[in-house]
Amino acid sequence: MDLPTRNLEAIVLRVGELGEADRLVTLCGREGGKVRAVARGARRPRSRLAGALQPLSHVRCLLAHTRSLDIITQVELVDSFPSVRQDLTRLTYAEHFLELVDTVAREEETESGLFALLLSGLHLLASGFDPELASRAFELRLLAVAGFELALRNCASCGSVPASPEPRFSPAHGGVLCPSCSTGGAVAVSPGVLGAMLYLKEATPRHLGRLVICERDRREMEGLLRACLVYHLDRPLRALKFLDTLRRART
Ligand SMILES: [Zn+2]
């Protein structure tokens, strides 16, 4: 009996083992959100599927629909992002992107924008753009797609424009707070960091390179966004922890 099939363009998020010789592949599809499918025989030495089905790869698959998991019957590699794989820092940021998408993507979602966001983030990393700023832009946009868009212009609580020269920022409220809404959990944020976050969230990829930001502001922005990701996604940030280790080893 022929199984119904469909084409799916996707990015491979994760590859695990299944049974004796198969792999369980988690994909972020252009359609359908997160898709889990079986690559039969992909752990055998001469498997035609194994080479293309690596985490990070942009692929086009043919999926056969079954009552349990779909089966990947054919796969074509669109881009394996070699320039990202060859650089440990870029590769770790790419793993951070995959981790975040894996956390927020849902199965059987119609159109979330996650595939487009992930693909453009990976292209930005592959282009040689500053990987740290690429990551901050990705995190800001991912929070928005996941329903936790940060309020960076108006107070996250009452919506007024905070006129304070010393704005406060609250990861739990998801953005800046005006003086009257400011609570114990809010921290000081420099106006330059707020401006940089707005730019990274809204500028087109072509214009992102215009941003100039000092080391102190980079560290402040990194701390704020990490706090937001941990608070709203409630998951440890494994790839970023590894980046901390890399950074310490280099200084
Ligand atoms: Zn307020």
Residues whose N, C-alpha, C, O or C-beta is under 5 A from the ligand:
A	BS01	ZN	C155 S157 C158 G159 C178 C181
